[in-house]
């Protein structure tokens, strides 16, 4: 019974948030269509819109799926069901992370295909492209974890502000790293030790933040 409740909670979130997910995919598709025009203006506009689509959905999903559930006092009803605190946490993280992965993976794969097949950018840009595309995923995990543990709109807003204000600064420093920029024009993707270290750190931060969220949730005494 409990397993079925967890599954129903996950499906509920997907049904409620399907429109924002589809809208983000549509926005990303439009950005990639602009990017394929090949000129400098199209590249800048398409790249900006692509990241904006990922950042916006990464901010919206924690608000819609986590914060609003508590704000609208639906959490008390959900916790009256045969489900434990950790099962609720599992359902929320699985559904929210899964909902973000759907548009994020779609846009990442589509971007790589454009580079590989269309040849708009040299293959040497693949490492830094993946590093930059990982940032909205890392930011989303931070916002989702903070929203779940913080239990208030204020904590979620603060996490969103921290992430959104840091993207530009982090991107600026990343594109200034010589070990990444010197391989831009390479006909093949070159994963230097620096690129591997940065990308590996991003990948490691995702399970670290999700694991910390589970740990902090398990320490709570008053869940509702």
C-alpha positions in Angstrom: 0.0 0.0 0.0 2.7 2.4 1.0 4.6 1.8 -2.3 1.5 2.5 -4.2 1.0 5.8 -2.3 4.5 6.9 -3.2 3.9 6.1 -6.9 0.6 8.0 -6.8 2.4 11.1 -5.4 5.0 10.9 -8.1 2.4 10.6 -10.8 0.3 13.4 -9.3 3.2 15.8 -9.5 3.9 14.8 -13.2 0.2 15.4 -14.1 0.2 18.8 -12.4 3.4 20.0 -13.9 3.2 18.6 -17.4 2.4 22.0 -18.9 5.5 23.8 -17.5 7.7 20.9 -18.6 6.3 21.0 -22.2 6.6 24.8 -22.3 10.3 24.6 -21.3 10.9 21.9 -24.0 9.2 24.2 -26.6 11.3 27.2 -25.5 14.4 25.1 -25.7 13.5 23.8 -29.2 12.9 27.4 -30.3 16.3 28.4 -28.9 18.1 25.5 -30.7 16.3 26.4 -34.0 17.6 30.0 -33.7 21.1 28.6 -32.8 21.2 26.6 -36.0 21.0 29.7 -38.2 24.8 29.8 -37.7 25.6 33.5 -37.5 27.0 35.2 -34.4 23.7 37.0 -33.4 21.7 33.7 -33.7 24.4 31.9 -31.6 24.2 34.5 -28.8 20.3 34.7 -28.8 19.9 30.9 -29.1 22.4 30.2 -26.4 20.9 32.7 -24.0 17.3 31.5 -24.6 18.4 27.9 -24.1 19.9 28.6 -20.7 17.0 30.8 -19.7 14.6 27.9 -20.5 16.6 25.6 -18.3 17.0 28.1 -15.5 13.3 29.1 -15.4 12.0 25.5 -15.3 14.7 24.8 -12.6 13.3 27.6 -10.5 9.6 26.9 -11.1 9.4 23.2 -10.4 10.6 23.4 -6.7 8.1 26.2 -6.2 5.2 24.5 -7.9 5.8 20.9 -6.7 7.2 21.5 -3.2 6.6 25.0 -1.8 3.1 25.4 -3.0 2.1 22.1 -1.5 2.9 23.3 1.9 1.7 26.9 1.2 -1.7 25.6 0.1 -1.8 23.3 3.2 -2.0 20.2 1.2 1.0 18.6 3.0 -1.1 18.0 6.2 -3.5 15.9 4.2 -0.8 14.0 2.4 0.9 13.1 5.7 -2.4 11.7 6.9 -2.0 9.0 4.3 -0.1 5.7 5.0 3.2 7.2 4.1 6.3 8.0 6.2 8.3 11.2 6.2 11.1 9.7 4.2 8.8 8.1 1.7 7.3 11.5 1.1 10.8 13.0 0.7 11.6 10.2 -1.7 8.5 10.8 -3.7 9.1 14.5 -3.9 12.8 14.2 -5.0 12.1 11.5 -7.5 9.2 13.4 -9.1 10.9 16.8 -9.0 14.3 15.7 -10.2 12.6 13.5 -12.9 10.5 16.4 -14.1 13.6 18.5 -14.5 15.6 15.8 -16.2 13.0 15.4 -18.9 13.6 18.9 -20.5 17.2 19.1 -19.4 18.2 15.8 -21.0 16.2 16.7 -24.1 18.0 20.0 -24.6 21.5 18.5 -23.8 21.1 15.7 -26.3 19.7 18.0 -28.9 22.6 20.5 -28.4 25.2 17.8 -28.8 23.5 16.4 -31.9 23.5 19.9 -33.4 27.3 20.2 -32.7 28.0 16.7 -34.0 25.7 16.6 -37.1 25.2 20.2 -38.1 28.7 21.3 -37.5 27.7 24.8 -36.3 30.4 24.6 -33.6 33.7 22.8 -33.6 33.7 19.5 -31.6 36.2 21.0 -29.3 33.4 23.1 -27.7 31.7 19.9 -26.4 33.5 19.7 -23.0 32.8 23.3 -22.1 29.2 23.1 -23.5 28.5 20.1 -21.2 30.1 21.9 -18.2 27.9 25.0 -18.8 24.8 22.9 -19.3 25.4 21.1 -16.0 25.2 24.3 -14.0 21.4 24.7 -14.3 21.1 21.1 -13.1 23.3 21.7 -10.1 21.4 24.9 -9.3 18.1 23.1 -9.6 19.2 20.5 -7.1 20.2 23.2 -4.7 16.9 25.0 -5.0 14.9 21.8 -4.7 16.8 20.6 -1.7 16.5 24.0 0.0 12.8 24.2 -0.7 12.2 20.7 0.8 14.3 21.2 3.9 13.6 24.9 4.4 9.8 24.4 4.4 9.1 28.0 3.4 8.8 30.2 0.4 11.5 32.5 1.9 14.2 29.8 1.9 13.2 28.8 -1.7 13.4 32.4 -2.9 16.7 32.9 -1.2 18.2 29.7 -2.9 16.8 30.9 -6.2 18.3 34.3 -5.9 21.7 32.8 -4.9 21.7 30.5 -8.0 20.4 33.0 -10.5 22.8 35.7 -9.4 25.8 33.4 -9.5 25.2 31.8 -13.0 26.7 34.7 -14.9 29.7 35.0 -12.6 30.5 31.3 -12.8 30.0 31.2 -16.6 32.4 34.2 -16.9 35.2 32.5 -14.9 34.7 29.1 -16.7 35.1 30.6 -20.2 38.2 32.4 -19.0 40.0 29.1 -18.1 42.8 28.6 -20.8 42.6 24.8 -20.5 39.0 24.9 -21.8 39.2 27.8 -24.3 42.4 26.6 -26.1 40.6 23.5 -27.4 37.6 25.4 -28.8 38.6 25.0 -32.4 39.7 21.4 -32.1 38.0 19.0 -34.6 37.6 16.5 -31.7 36.4 16.9 -28.1 39.4 17.1 -25.8 38.8 16.4 -22.2 41.7 18.0 -20.4 42.4 17.2 -16.7 40.9 20.6 -15.9 37.7 19.9 -17.9 37.3 16.5 -16.3 37.9 18.0 -12.8 35.2 20.6 -13.3 32.7 18.3 -14.9 33.4 15.6 -12.3 32.8 18.1 -9.5 29.5 19.1 -10.9 28.4 15.5 -11.2 29.5 14.7 -7.7 27.6 17.7 -6.3 24.3 16.4 -7.4 24.1 13.2 -5.3 25.9 15.1 -2.5 23.1 17.7 -2.3 20.3 15.1 -2.7 21.9 12.9 0.0 22.2 15.9 2.3 18.5 16.7 1.7 17.6 13.1 2.8 19.8 13.4 5.8 18.4 16.7 7.0 14.8 15.5 6.4 15.5 12.4 8.5 16.6 14.7 11.4 13.3 16.5 11.6 11.0 15.9 14.5 8.1 18.1 13.3 7.6 17.3 9.6 4.3 19.1 9.0 
